[in-house]
């Protein structure tokens, strides 16, 4: 446990050297929150072990806790993967951004014709919906 606290303090010192005291305090807070989350997970797993021990035995309780850890690990892996994919900008994302900017520009320059076209499209869609 003391190694984790030393690691958190070392990370806080590195942050202080790089970004100043405010960033170091924020980093120390994040490290403390992560430490509390790990401790809470450990307590929850111990409680699960104790709860399932009379029902499934020692080996079964170990398997239940291992299964929970596996699910938590897979969920964290999936979340990290999604976060990594969200950070990358694909060409489709860039094209969509450019298209949106162009549509916004056209809408600002030609508000009247665009609004009339949207109104007509809505009326046509409503008329088709009533027939079908």
Order of alpha helices (4+ residues) and beta strands (2+ residues): alpha-alpha-alpha-alpha
